[in-house]
Amino acid sequence: MSEKRIQLKDIVKNQVPQYVKEEYPLVGEFLSQYYLAQEFQGAPIDLLQNIDQYVKLDSITNLGTFTTLGSDITSFDENITINLLDSETGTDGFPDKYGLISIDDEVIAYKTKTPNGFTNCYRGFSGIVAYKNTNVGIASTYRLRTSDQLIFKDSDAGSHRAGTKIYNLSNLFLKEFLIKTKYQISPGFEDRSFTKKINESTLLKQIKDFYKSKGTDLSFEILFKALYGDNVKVIRPKDFLFRPSDAQYKITNNLVVELISGPIQDIANLTLFQRPYQNITYAYGTISEIENIVSDDGGVFYKLKIDGGYNRDPSFDGAIYGKFTVHPKTRSIGEFLPNSSVIDVDSTIGFPNQGEVSVEFSNKTTGIVSYTSKNLTQFLGCKNINYSIKNNSKIGINTYASAVTGFGTQINVRINSILDSVAIDSANYFYSKDDTATIQTLGYQGKTILDNGWVFNTAPIYEIKSYEIIDVSDQTYSVVFKNKHAIQIGDTLEIVQGNVVIGNSTVLDVLSEKIIVIIGQGLLKGSDFKIRRKILKVNSSEFSDANILSANVQNVYVDGEKILIASPSIPNYVNQQLNVTDRSIIFSGIFQGSTLKITSLEDHGFYTGDSVYYTPEKEEVTSIDIDGNSSKSTVISSSLFSEGIYFIKRVDANNVKFAKSTSDILNEKFISLENETTINNNTIKPYEFVGKTLESQKL
């Protein structure tokens, strides 16, 4: 602001009485300097005298915020030059006299300014650096707790590099006046900065034109011009849309379900709820129509239609809140007795890693079976199999969607999946509406060796075209299938007549892609035979718990150009057990000294530095307390030393030494038995195998 009013600092010297000047010669200079400190821009007296000017838009707009240091300065320099190339306005907007600036973390007061810089500077000054929290300049490292606080900073003189910004601290209070003014005349623009390309004063004076035109094309043009300095053009998509027809039609989202219980015919106009369960989330939607669907095998399903023509917010798809999820289901492969711990199924894809399934038992009842884990084709750790399970029995996730009628009757349904994205070979022609097509394969049909060259362990069913006895003595038969097979020598098969398994056989030979030789099923009589391949399991005497697991390759999947192989990574060899052990050595005998003989004939297989876990012989004993109650506990029967981890020093193929650490091996410090010690069935095994067993990798 132009200083046109008389300031006290300029006249106070002459107002002092002569006798005071004679008694105190410096009092005039003292008073002049005092009022100088009270009258610089932003000081108390300055605000009182010029408040009428500071509320005018021309005084508080288009303020100079910063300029750029033109050359390096030290802590002793009193003159500061600016870079006119980086500062279009130079020192305009800075007070002509006695202004306050900041460079880095130093506050500087200057006496005068020129177009090129600031002169007679007082370095390491102090002053107000911010009236509110900011991320710019010297005040960025400070935080105010309340709105009635400000940031006042003392500083020390320092050196600064060319190109550093020089902030104008003298107009901070003017910016606060501007914000207050914006709250009054331009709400919404209070904390927004306008582009430097416009005159801020003129814009605020004419801001009423913007509010009068709010919502029009002109208002958007003014807004973008003021904030970004860009010319914009408003385009309305509706101006380029075709006018919709007046046809009456309905868009619906459809669910195909199977009935579990309840009067399904009453479900129209009811709300279907999907309760959260495992990886299934909450969802609901109102059923507008229901349609019956009957499959070729006599299965009855229902198509539930939910309005999908209008999304009222992002949480809805039409009239559906959330997302309905297919309830996974599968079928058992083979028969399972009560209390079985595993169920072989066609696929477990879509089921949780652990949880519960609804199972159809052989007595036509339905039960809930829990499982602790799964692989691609098996539920493991099963409990509550109270009755036997027949082959091809239905197994589904233990949840459902439900609706309740006005009479309180609950309708429970399970949501099914349907075929999508049918790929029709380009070599097929002349199809028309309502033609019947035969599905060749569900999914991708591989044609390369990477697709089909694996030893698959699945349970397909093959129809027998004809059979012929080859050897009457052992009922060996040659079987001809109607279609190509994927059976291997050594596979076990079930002979099915009608829906009854009449025998089991083994494949002796594979003569062609449609002919095999089988044995073991007994004498075949009649016709209408089918053969079902049985799932091959792990065959290991060392890890008998793993013999419930499926072996070889379960399936192959295609993801773009990638081929994904689903396999437990455990093979099955024809008439041969897996030659895999945990490398345990069980040894007995009389031992003394540090060299211990743990094998006699075979190589123990341990080498210097191997970590092993030693387990002494243990037995279970029963004790009875004074009240006659019995309890069981495990006690050590024989041992060489304490159970735990030790490190091996290999002496030879039969003898080893034990150390408590690898450093003890280097220092030849081994465990030594002073007296003869007799033991039975003590064990050592590699420490990395402790607590581990052979199991599926669930790939």
Rosetta blueprint (number, residue, H / E / L):
1 M L
2 S L
3 E L
4 K L
5 R L
6 I L
7 Q L
8 L H
9 K H
10 D H
11 I H
12 V H
13 K H
14 N H
15 Q H
16 V L
17 P L
18 Q H
19 Y H
20 V H
21 K H
22 E H
23 E H
24 Y L
25 P L
26 L L
27 V H
28 G H
29 E H
30 F H
31 L H
32 S H
33 Q H
34 Y H
35 Y H
36 L H
37 A H
38 Q H
39 E H
40 F L
41 Q L
42 G L
43 A L
44 P H
45 I H
46 D H
47 L H
48 L H
49 Q H
50 N H
51 I H
52 D H
53 Q H
54 Y H
55 V L
56 K L
57 L H
58 D H
59 S H
60 I H
61 T L
62 N L
63 L L
64 G L
65 T L
66 F E
67 T E
68 T E
69 L E
70 G L
71 S L
72 D L
73 I E
74 T L
75 S L
76 F L
77 D L
78 E L
79 N L
80 I E
81 T E
82 I E
83 N L
84 L L
85 L L
86 D L
87 S L
88 E L
89 T L
90 G L
91 T L
92 D L
93 G L
94 F L
95 P L
96 D L
97 K E
98 Y E
99 G E
100 L E
101 I E
102 S E
103 I E
104 D L
105 D L
106 E E
107 V E
108 I E
109 A E
110 Y E
111 K E
112 T E
113 K E
114 T E
115 P L
116 N L
117 G E
118 F E
119 T E
120 N E
121 C E
122 Y E
123 R E
124 G E
125 F E
126 S E
127 G E
128 I E
129 V E
130 A E
131 Y L
132 K L
133 N L
134 T L
135 N L
136 V L
137 G H
138 I H
139 A H
140 S H
141 T H
142 Y L
143 R L
144 L L
145 R L
146 T L
147 S L
148 D L
149 Q L
150 L L
151 I E
152 F E
153 K E
154 D E
155 S L
156 D L
157 A L
158 G L
159 S L
160 H E
161 R L
162 A L
163 G L
164 T L
165 K E
166 I E
167 Y E
168 N E
169 L L
170 S L
171 N L
172 L H
173 F H
174 L H
175 K H
176 E H
177 F H
178 L H
179 I H
180 K H
181 T H
182 K H
183 Y H
184 Q H
185 I H
186 S L
187 P L
188 G L
189 F L
190 E L
191 D L
192 R L
193 S L
194 F L
195 T L
196 K L
197 K L
198 I L
199 N L
200 E H
201 S H
202 T H
203 L H
204 L H
205 K H
206 Q L
207 I H
208 K H
209 D H
210 F H
211 Y H
212 K H
213 S L
214 K L
215 G L
216 T L
217 D H
218 L H
219 S H
220 F H
221 E H
222 I H
223 L H
224 F H
225 K H
226 A H
227 L H
228 Y H
229 G L
230 D L
231 N L
232 V L
233 K L
234 V L
235 I L
236 R L
237 P H
238 K H
239 D H
240 F H
241 L L
242 F L
243 R L
244 P L
245 S L
246 D L
247 A L
248 Q L
249 Y L
250 K L
251 I L
252 T E
253 N E
254 N E
255 L E
256 V E
257 V E
258 E E
259 L E
260 I E
261 S E
262 G L
263 P L
264 I H
265 Q H
266 D H
267 I L
268 A L
269 N L
270 L L
271 T E
272 L E
273 F E
274 Q E
275 R L
276 P L
277 Y E
278 Q L
279 N L
280 I E
281 T L
282 Y L
283 A E
284 Y E
285 G E
286 T E
287 I E
288 S E
289 E E
290 I E
291 E E
292 N E
293 I E
294 V E
295 S L
296 D L
297 D L
298 G L
299 G L
300 V E
301 F E
302 Y E
303 K E
304 L E
305 K E
306 I E
307 D E
308 G L
309 G L
310 Y L
311 N L
312 R L
313 D L
314 P L
315 S L
316 F E
317 D E
318 G L
319 A L
320 I E
321 Y E
322 G L
323 K L
324 F L
325 T L
326 V L
327 H L
328 P L
329 K E
330 T E
331 R E
332 S E
333 I L
334 G L
335 E L
336 F E
337 L L
338 P L
339 N L
340 S L
341 S L
342 V E
343 I E
344 D E
345 V E
346 D L
347 S L
348 T L
349 I L
350 G L
351 F L
352 P L
353 N L
354 Q L
355 G E
356 E E
357 V E
358 S E
359 V E
360 E E
361 F L
362 S L
363 N L
364 K L
365 T L
366 T E
367 G E
368 I E
369 V E
370 S E
371 Y E
372 T L
373 S E
374 K E
375 N L
376 L L
377 T L
378 Q E
379 F E
380 L E
381 G L
382 C L
383 K E
384 N L
385 I L
386 N L
387 Y L
388 S L
389 I E
390 K L
391 N L
392 N L
393 S L
394 K E
395 I E
396 G E
397 I E
398 N L
399 T L
400 Y L
401 A E
402 S E
403 A E
404 V E
405 T L
406 G L
407 F L
408 G L
409 T L
410 Q E
411 I E
412 N E
413 V E
414 R E
415 I E
416 N L
417 S L
418 I L
419 L L
420 D L
421 S L
422 V L
423 A L
424 I L
425 D L
426 S L
427 A L
428 N L
429 Y L
430 F L
431 Y L
432 S L
433 K L
434 D L
435 D L
436 T L
437 A L
438 T L
439 I L
440 Q L
441 T L
442 L L
443 G L
444 Y L
445 Q L
446 G L
447 K L
448 T L
449 I H
450 L H
451 D H
452 N H
453 G L
454 W L
455 V L
456 F E
457 N L
458 T L
459 A L
460 P L
461 I E
462 Y E
463 E E
464 I E
465 K E
466 S E
467 Y E
468 E E
469 I E
470 I E
471 D E
472 V L
473 S L
474 D L
475 Q L
476 T E
477 Y E
478 S E
479 V E
480 V E
481 F E
482 K L
483 N L
484 K L
485 H L
486 A L
487 I L
488 Q L
489 I L
490 G L
491 D L
492 T E
493 L E
494 E E
495 I E
496 V E
497 Q E
498 G L
499 N L
500 V E
501 V E
502 I E
503 G E
504 N E
505 S E
506 T E
507 V E
508 L E
509 D E
510 V E
511 L L
512 S L
513 E L
514 K L
515 I E
516 I E
517 V E
518 I E
519 I E
520 G L
521 Q L
522 G L
523 L L
524 L L
525 K L
526 G L
527 S L
528 D L
529 F E
530 K E
531 I E
532 R E
533 R E
534 K L
535 I L
536 L L
537 K E
538 V L
539 N L
540 S L
541 S L
542 E L
543 F L
544 S H
545 D H
546 A H
547 N H
548 I H
549 L L
550 S E
551 A L
552 N L
553 V E
554 Q L
555 N E
556 V E
557 Y E
558 V E
559 D E
560 G L
561 E L
562 K E
563 I E
564 L E
565 I E
566 A E
567 S L
568 P L
569 S L
570 I L
571 P L
572 N L
573 Y E
574 V L
575 N L
576 Q E
577 Q L
578 L L
579 N L
580 V L
581 T L
582 D L
583 R L
584 S L
585 I E
586 I E
587 F E
588 S E
589 G E
590 I E
591 F E
592 Q E
593 G E
594 S L
595 T L
596 L E
597 K E
598 I L
599 T L
600 S L
601 L L
602 E L
603 D L
604 H L
605 G L
606 F L
607 Y L
608 T L
609 G L
610 D L
611 S E
612 V E
613 Y E
614 Y E
615 T E
616 P L
617 E E
618 K E
619 E E
620 E E
621 V E
622 T E
623 S E
624 I E
625 D L
626 I L
627 D L
628 G L
629 N L
630 S E
631 S E
632 K E
633 S E
634 T E
635 V E
636 I E
637 S E
638 S E
639 S L
640 L L
641 F L
642 S L
643 E L
644 G E
645 I E
646 Y E
647 F E
648 I E
649 K E
650 R E
651 V L
652 D L
653 A L
654 N L
655 N E
656 V E
657 K E
658 F E
659 A E
660 K L
661 S L
662 T H
663 S H
664 D H
665 I H
666 L H
667 N L
668 E L
669 K L
670 F L
671 I L
672 S L
673 L E
674 E E
675 N E
676 E E
677 T E
678 T E
679 I E
680 N E
681 N E
682 N E
683 T E
684 I E
685 K E
686 P E
687 Y H
688 E H
689 F H
690 V L
691 G L
692 K L
693 T L
694 L L
695 E L
696 S L
697 Q L
698 K L
699 L L
